Amino acid sequence: MRDLHLPGRSPVYAENGMCATSHPLAAKVAIQTLEAGGNAVDAAIAGAVLLGIAEPQMTGIGGDCFALIASPDGTVTALNGSGRAPRALDAEALRDRGLSAMPLSDAAAVTVPGAIDGFCRLSEDFGSAGLAMSLAPAIHYAEAGIPVGDRVAFDWALDAGTLTGAARRHYLVDGAIPTPGTVFRAPAQADVLRRIAMDGRDAFYEGEIAEDMVDSLRALGGTHTLDDFAACKAEYTTPVSGQYGGYDLVEHPPNGQGATAILLANILAHFDIAGMDPRGAERAHIEAEAAKLAYDARNRFMADADYVTRMGHMLSPETAEALAKLIEPNRVLPDARAASGAVHKDTIYITVVDKDRMAVSLIYSIFHGFGSGLASDKFGILFQNRGAGFTLERGHPNEAAGGKRPMHTIIPGLLKHAGRVVAPFGVMGGAYQPTGHARFVSNLVDFGMTPQAAIDAPRSFADGSVLNVERGYSSDVRQTLAELGHTVQVPEVPLGGAQTILLREDGVLEGGSDPRKDGCALGY
């Protein structure tokens, strides 16, 4: 139990069903969907789509989704709801523009939004109540409006500078950045969702809505066509997994970066993490060095699944062992990429569990804050900038190309033990996510923390040459890390936002939700 004298959150307990996500209204409509007879998939879709109205800087129907669906028998299915680049995208043409990296706020970075096809497919194949029921709450609130929460307002102000053209008209309120409590409405999106509820994915990927997206993108210099949108198709894939402390860490396969989390956990398994201070400099240092090496592997090998040839290498215990040997306890690796060369030579999150113990781990994103900052003219569909996940390096497996999926940062996670689903979980936060997954699992396994305590614990993240260390660490820890050679900074924005539901052996559900966000866990 937490110290009740101190600020904090208690876990949420329930028996029938539960949702944990980053906005309380989304958690509420998910629970209402369960109470009305829907299952975990119906509820997850309801909550996720609503989050596009409650947190439009984070997600929306112009984005992508990934999901892990665990059936009551423990079988886990992965759904890849990420879209592809338009067929006419050409890396050489981008290099001819003088670009050495993919632009962030450019139509070239806009991939076809895959989330809607993913939601429609999940509803049809795994849902029980129908798509219209799942979309009804978002349709209502898109028209009626949702008061902007504190964290959402903070992010809105931080990211609103990326909005241009039609996006400013649709995502500012009377031309201004909304402050906490301001009601945000998106009536044009209500119209889009109503059409999808009636006619399914074709209403989005063909006809007037698709024409609005394509015409808007082409006016912005994009190469997108109606055929690109009509061809969008979510796909079921096989999850990847690794072990940590007797638990199976189940992740989404490429083009997601789930294998990075597994590799990072495999590296950490070579150290006595449980013998370290969970809030100490030693653990933060080892984790930072391991993350640098795991992310280097990601940057070398992760891409569209059709182009990945080194998945076995990333998941191999021998690879993790060799990388672990490169880490020195008393100093920083001067160049992780150079050091690991010999070894490598050959976004929102929602989780729902229902009364039958189907569990859904779903992440849904537009990548950067407000995505590309571009939106369709008529319906105000905010376009993701997932194409920024491509590289322009010639010959790289993740080189930008038409019809190809970029490497994705968003990864839903799930823990199993002895074949039983223990906890769907996710940690939002872009590139931080694999580190967040490994740290969450380590907090549970190595230190016996409750799910809520594991989420509350302070975080650090080696982001390139900088080690971001949250204020939850002491100044002594930051000083020690600097003395080891880290370039330490306190990040402007807290690292990530996590949600989880623990399926206890006694049948009770235990939910945890990140205080870094506005959301909560709710059950009934």
C-alpha positions in Angstrom: 0.0 0.0 0.0 1.2 3.5 -0.8 2.0 6.0 2.0 -1.4 7.7 2.5 0.3 10.8 4.0 1.8 11.6 0.6 0.1 12.7 -2.7 -0.5 9.9 -5.0 -3.0 7.5 -6.6 -4.4 4.3 -5.2 -5.0 1.3 -7.5 -8.5 0.8 -8.8 -10.1 -2.6 -8.2 -13.1 -4.2 -9.9 -14.5 -7.6 -10.8 -16.5 -7.3 -13.9 -14.5 -5.1 -16.3 -12.0 -2.3 -16.4 -10.5 0.4 -18.6 -7.3 2.5 -18.0 -6.5 5.3 -20.3 -5.3 8.9 -20.5 -8.6 10.8 -20.3 -11.4 10.1 -17.7 -14.2 10.6 -20.3 -12.7 7.9 -22.5 -12.5 5.5 -19.6 -16.1 6.3 -18.7 -17.5 5.6 -22.2 -15.4 2.3 -22.4 -17.0 1.2 -19.1 -20.5 2.2 -20.3 -19.9 0.2 -23.5 -19.1 -2.9 -21.3 -22.1 -2.3 -19.1 -24.3 -2.1 -22.2 -23.2 -5.6 -23.3 -20.2 -4.8 -25.5 -16.9 -6.6 -25.0 -13.4 -5.4 -24.6 -12.8 -4.7 -28.3 -16.1 -2.7 -28.5 -15.1 -0.7 -25.4 -11.5 -0.1 -26.6 -12.7 1.3 -29.9 -15.2 3.5 -28.2 -12.6 5.0 -25.8 -9.9 5.3 -28.4 -12.0 7.2 -31.0 -13.2 9.5 -28.3 -9.6 10.3 -27.3 -9.2 11.8 -30.8 -11.7 14.5 -29.6 -10.5 14.7 -26.0 -6.8 14.8 -26.9 -6.6 15.8 -30.5 -2.9 16.8 -30.2 -2.2 13.2 -29.5 -4.4 11.1 -31.8 -7.2 11.1 -34.3 -8.8 9.4 -37.2 -6.0 10.6 -39.5 -3.6 8.4 -37.6 -2.6 4.7 -37.1 -3.3 2.1 -34.5 -1.7 -1.1 -33.3 -3.4 -3.6 -31.0 -2.9 -6.8 -29.1 -6.0 -8.8 -28.4 -5.8 -11.5 -25.8 -8.6 -14.1 -25.9 -9.8 -15.6 -22.6 -7.8 -18.8 -23.4 -4.5 -16.7 -23.5 -4.2 -16.6 -27.3 -2.8 -13.2 -28.4 -3.5 -11.7 -31.8 -1.7 -8.6 -33.2 -3.4 -6.1 -35.5 -1.3 -3.7 -37.6 -3.5 -0.7 -38.4 -0.7 1.4 -39.8 -1.0 3.0 -43.3 1.5 3.0 -46.1 3.2 5.8 -48.0 1.5 6.9 -51.2 2.7 4.9 -54.2 4.4 7.9 -55.8 6.6 8.8 -52.8 10.2 8.7 -54.0 13.2 9.0 -51.7 15.4 10.2 -54.6 13.0 13.1 -55.3 13.2 14.1 -51.7 17.0 14.0 -51.7 16.9 16.1 -54.9 15.0 18.7 -52.8 18.1 18.9 -50.6 16.6 16.8 -47.8 18.8 14.5 -45.8 16.0 13.4 -43.4 12.3 13.2 -43.8 10.5 16.5 -43.1 8.1 16.7 -40.2 5.5 19.2 -41.4 5.2 18.4 -45.0 2.8 16.4 -47.1 5.7 14.0 -47.9 5.5 12.9 -44.3 1.8 12.0 -44.4 1.1 8.3 -44.8 -2.4 7.0 -45.4 -4.2 6.8 -42.1 -4.7 3.2 -41.1 -6.6 3.4 -37.8 -10.1 3.5 -39.2 -9.6 0.3 -41.2 -8.1 -1.3 -38.2 -11.0 -0.3 -35.9 -13.5 -1.6 -38.5 -11.7 -4.9 -38.9 -11.4 -5.4 -35.1 -15.1 -4.6 -34.6 -16.1 -7.1 -37.3 -13.8 -9.9 -36.2 -13.7 -9.6 -32.4 -16.4 -7.2 -31.4 -19.9 -8.2 -30.2 -21.9 -4.9 -30.3 -21.2 -3.5 -33.7 -19.3 -0.4 -34.9 -22.2 2.0 -34.6 -22.3 1.4 -30.8 -18.6 1.9 -30.4 -18.6 5.2 -32.4 -21.8 6.7 -30.8 -20.0 8.3 -27.8 -17.4 10.0 -30.0 -20.1 11.3 -32.4 -22.0 12.8 -29.5 -19.0 14.5 -27.9 -17.5 15.7 -31.2 -20.7 17.7 -31.6 -21.4 18.6 -27.9 -17.8 19.3 -27.1 -15.4 18.3 -24.4 -13.8 20.7 -21.9 -10.0 20.7 -22.3 -8.1 19.1 -19.5 -5.0 20.5 -17.8 -2.4 18.2 -19.4 -4.1 18.4 -22.8 -4.0 22.3 -22.6 -0.3 22.1 -21.7 0.4 20.0 -24.8 -1.9 22.0 -27.0 0.1 25.2 -26.2 3.3 23.4 -26.7 2.4 22.0 -30.1 0.0 24.5 -31.6 2.8 26.2 -33.5 2.9 23.3 -35.9 -0.7 23.9 -37.1 -1.0 25.6 -40.5 -3.8 26.4 -42.9 -7.0 24.4 -42.4 -5.6 22.8 -39.3 -5.6 26.2 -37.5 -9.3 26.6 -38.4 -10.2 23.2 -37.1 -7.9 22.9 -34.0 -7.9 26.4 -32.5 -11.0 27.7 -30.7 -12.0 31.1 -32.1 -8.5 31.4 -33.4 -6.9 30.9 -29.9 -5.2 28.0 -28.2 -7.7 26.6 -25.7 -7.0 26.9 -22.0 -8.1 24.4 -19.3 -11.9 24.1 -19.3 -12.4 25.6 -22.8 -14.9 23.4 -24.7 -13.5 22.0 -27.9 -15.9 20.8 -30.6 -15.3 19.0 -33.9 -18.6 18.8 -35.6 -17.1 17.9 -39.0 -15.5 14.8 -37.5 -18.9 13.9 -36.0 -20.1 13.8 -39.6 -17.2 11.6 -40.7 -17.8 9.2 -37.8 -21.5 9.0 -38.5 -20.8 8.0 -42.0 -18.3 5.3 -40.9 -20.9 4.0 -38.4 -23.4 3.6 -41.2 -21.2 2.4 -44.1 -18.0 1.1 -42.6 -14.5 1.7 -43.7 -15.5 2.5 -47.3 -17.1 5.7 -46.1 -13.7 6.9 -45.1 -11.4 5.5 -47.7 -13.6 6.2 -50.7 -16.0 8.9 -51.8 -16.3 12.4 -50.4 -14.2 12.0 -47.3 -11.3 10.4 -49.2 -11.6 13.1 -51.8 -11.3 15.8 -49.2 -8.1 14.2 -47.8 -6.5 13.6 -51.2 -7.4 17.0 -52.6 -6.1 18.7 -49.5 -2.8 16.7 -49.5 -2.2 17.3 -53.2 -2.8 21.1 -52.7 -0.1 20.9 -50.1 2.4 19.2 -52.5 1.5 15.6 -51.7 1.5 12.7 -54.2 -1.4 10.9 -52.6 -4.2 9.4 -54.8 -7.6 8.0 -54.2 -6.2 4.6 -55.1 -3.7 4.9 -52.2 -6.6 5.4 -49.8 -8.8 2.7 -51.2 -6.0 0.2 -50.9 -5.5 0.8 -47.2 -5.8 -2.5 -45.3 -5.1 -3.5 -41.7 -3.4 -6.8 -41.2 -3.3 -9.5 -38.5 0.2 -10.5 -37.6 2.0 -12.8 -35.1 3.3 -11.1 -31.9 6.9 -11.3 -30.9 7.9 -12.1 -27.3 10.8 -12.5 -24.9 11.3 -13.4 -21.3 12.2 -11.3 -18.3 12.2 -12.7 -14.8 9.9 -15.6 -15.7 7.4 -13.4 -17.4 6.7 -13.3 -21.2 6.9 -9.8 -22.6 4.6 -9.9 -25.6 5.1 -7.1 -28.2 3.9 -6.1 -31.6 6.1 -7.1 -34.5 7.6 -4.7 -37.1 6.9 -2.2 -38.4 6.5 -1.4 -34.7 9.5 -1.2 -32.5 8.3 -3.8 -30.0 11.4 -5.9 -30.6 13.5 -3.0 -29.2 11.8 -3.4 -25.8 12.5 -7.1 -25.8 16.1 -6.6 -26.7 16.5 -3.9 -24.0 14.9 -6.2 -21.4 17.2 -9.0 -22.6 20.2 -6.8 -22.1 19.1 -5.7 -18.6 18.6 -9.3 -17.6 22.4 -9.6 -17.5 22.6 -7.2 -14.6 21.4 -7.5 -11.0 18.8 -4.8 -11.4 16.9 -6.1 -8.4 19.9 -5.5 -6.2 20.0 -1.8 -7.2 18.2 1.2 -5.7 15.1 1.5 -8.0 15.5 5.3 -7.8 19.3 5.3 -7.8 22.0 6.4 -10.3 23.3 2.9 -10.8 20.1 1.6 -12.3 19.5 4.7 -14.3 23.0 4.5 -15.8 22.8 0.8 -16.7 19.3 1.3 -18.3 20.5 4.3 -20.2 23.5 2.5 -21.7 21.4 -0.6 -22.5 18.8 1.7 -24.2 21.5 3.3 -26.4 22.5 -0.1 -27.6 19.0 -1.4 -28.2 17.9 1.7 -30.0 21.0 1.5 -32.2 19.9 -2.0 -33.2 16.4 -0.6 -33.9 17.8 2.2 -36.1 19.8 -0.3 -38.1 17.1 -3.0 -38.6 13.5 -1.9 -37.9 11.3 -1.2 -41.0 8.2 -2.4 -42.8 7.9 -6.2 -42.0 8.5 -7.0 -45.7 11.9 -5.4 -45.5 13.1 -6.6 -42.1 15.8 -9.4 -42.4 17.4 -9.3 -38.9 14.5 -10.0 -36.5 16.1 -13.2 -35.3 19.3 -11.3 -34.5 17.4 -8.6 -32.5 15.5 -11.2 -30.4 18.5 -13.6 -29.9 19.8 -14.0 -26.3 23.3 -14.1 -27.8 22.9 -10.6 -29.2 21.7 -9.3 -25.8 24.6 -10.9 -24.1 27.2 -9.5 -26.4 25.7 -6.0 -26.1 25.5 -6.2 -22.3 29.3 -6.9 -22.2 29.9 -3.5 -23.8 28.3 -1.7 -20.9 30.7 -0.3 -18.2 29.3 0.5 -14.8 31.5 3.5 -14.2 31.4 5.4 -17.4 29.4 6.3 -20.5 29.9 4.6 -23.8 31.5 7.3 -26.0 29.8 6.1 -29.1 27.1 3.4 -28.8 26.9 2.9 -32.6 30.6 2.3 -33.0 30.8 0.1 -30.0 28.0 -2.2 -31.1 29.1 -2.4 -34.7 30.9 -5.7 -34.3 27.9 -7.2 -32.6 25.6 -6.1 -35.5 27.8 -6.9 -38.4 25.9 -10.1 -39.6 2.3 8.3 -29.6 -2.5 7.5 -26.7 -3.0 4.2 -25.1 -6.1 2.4 -23.9 -6.4 -1.0 -22.3 -9.7 -2.8 -21.5 -10.5 -6.1 -19.9 -14.1 -7.4 -19.9 -16.0 -9.9 -17.7 -14.9 -12.8 -19.9 -11.3 -11.7 -19.5 -10.8 -10.7 -23.1 -8.0 -8.1 -22.8 -7.2 -5.4 -25.3 -3.9 -3.4 -25.5 -4.3 -0.7 -28.0 -2.3 2.3 -29.0 -3.4 5.0 -31.5 -1.4 8.0 -32.6 -0.7 10.7 -35.1 3.1 10.7 -34.1 4.2 14.2 -33.2 2.0 16.8 -31.4 -0.8 17.5 -33.9 1.0 15.2 -36.3 2.1 17.0 -39.5 0.2 20.1 -38.5 -1.8 19.7 -41.7 -5.5 18.9 -41.9 -8.1 18.3 -44.7 -10.0 21.3 -45.7 -13.7 20.3 -45.3 -13.7 17.6 -42.5 -10.7 18.8 -40.6 -9.0 15.4 -40.5 -5.6 16.0 -39.0 -2.9 14.1 -40.9 -0.3 12.1 -39.1 3.4 12.6 -40.0 4.4 8.9 -39.7 6.4 9.2 -42.8 8.9 11.0 -40.7 9.7 7.5 -39.4 11.4 6.7 -42.7 15.1 7.3 -43.4 16.5 8.8 -46.6 19.7 6.7 -46.2 20.1 4.8 -49.5 19.7 1.1 -49.2 18.5 1.1 -45.6 15.6 -1.3 -45.0 13.6 1.7 -43.7 14.4 3.9 -46.7 11.3 5.9 -47.8 9.5 4.3 -50.7 6.0 4.3 -52.2 3.6 1.7 -50.8 5.8 1.0 -47.8 5.1 1.3 -44.1 7.6 3.4 -42.0 9.2 2.2 -38.8 6.7 3.0 -36.0 7.3 4.1 -32.4 3.9 3.1 -31.0 3.8 -0.3 -29.3 1.1 -2.0 -27.2 2.5 -4.4 -24.7 1.2 -7.4 -22.7 2.6 -9.6 -20.0 2.0 -13.3 -19.6 3.1 -15.7 -16.9 2.9 -19.5 -17.2 0.7 -19.1 -20.3 -1.8 -16.8 -18.5 -2.4 -13.2 -19.5 -1.2 -11.1 -16.5 -1.4 -7.5 -17.7 -2.0 -5.6 -20.9 -0.1 -2.3 -20.6 1.3 0.5 -22.6 3.6 3.5 -22.2 3.1 6.4 -24.5 5.9 8.8 -25.4 7.3 8.4 -28.8 10.8 6.9 -28.8 10.7 6.5 -25.0 8.2 3.6 -25.3 10.6 0.6 -25.4 12.5 2.1 -22.4 9.2 2.6 -20.7 8.1 -1.0 -21.4 11.4 -2.4 -20.0 11.3 -0.1 -16.9 7.6 -0.9 -16.2 8.3 -4.7 -16.4 11.4 -4.3 -14.3 9.5 -2.3 -11.6 7.0 -5.1 -11.4 9.4 -8.1 -11.5 12.6 -6.8 -9.9 11.1 -4.6 -7.2 7.7 -6.1 -6.6 5.9 -2.8 -7.2 2.1 -2.7 -7.6 1.1 -1.6 -11.1 0.2 1.9 -9.9 3.5 2.2 -8.1 5.4 1.0 -11.2 3.7 3.7 -13.2 4.3 6.4 -10.6 8.0 5.8 -10.2 10.4 8.4 -11.7 11.7 7.8 -15.2 14.9 8.6 -17.1 15.6 8.2 -20.8 18.8 8.3 -22.9 17.6 10.3 -25.9 20.5 10.5 -28.2 23.3 12.3 -26.4 21.1 13.6 -23.6 19.9 11.7 -20.5 16.5 13.1 -19.6 15.9 12.6 -15.8 12.5 13.5 -14.3 12.3 15.6 -11.2 11.3 12.5 -9.2 15.0 11.7 -9.0 17.1 13.5 -6.3 19.7 16.1 -7.2 22.4 13.7 -5.9 21.4 11.1 -8.5 21.5 13.7 -11.3 24.9 14.8 -10.1 26.3 11.2 -10.0 25.0 10.5 -13.5 26.7 13.7 -14.7 30.0 12.6 -13.1 29.7 9.3 -15.0 29.7 11.3 -18.3 26.0 11.7 -19.0 24.7 15.0 -20.3 21.8 15.3 -17.8 18.8 17.5 -18.2 15.3 17.7 -16.6 12.8 17.3 -19.5 10.2 20.1 -20.1 7.5 17.4 -20.5 7.3 14.3 -18.2 8.4 11.1 -19.9 5.5 9.1 -21.3 2.2 8.1 -19.9 1.4 4.6 -18.8 -1.8 2.6 -18.3 -2.3 -1.0 -17.2 -4.7 -3.6 -15.8 -3.5 -6.5 -13.7 -5.5 -9.7 -14.0 -5.0 -11.0 -10.5 -5.2 -14.8 -9.8 -8.1 -14.2 -7.4 -10.2 -12.9 -10.3 -10.0 -9.2 -9.3 -8.9 -6.6 -11.8 -6.4 -4.0 -10.6 -5.9 -0.9 -12.7 -3.2 1.7 -12.7 -3.1 5.0 -14.6 -0.4 7.6 -15.0 -0.6 10.8 -13.0 1.5 12.4 -15.8 -1.8 12.4 -17.8 -5.3 13.5 -17.1 -6.8 10.0 -17.2 -7.7 7.3 -14.8 -8.6 3.6 -14.4 -12.3 2.8 -14.0 -14.0 -0.5 -13.3 -17.4 -1.9 -12.4 
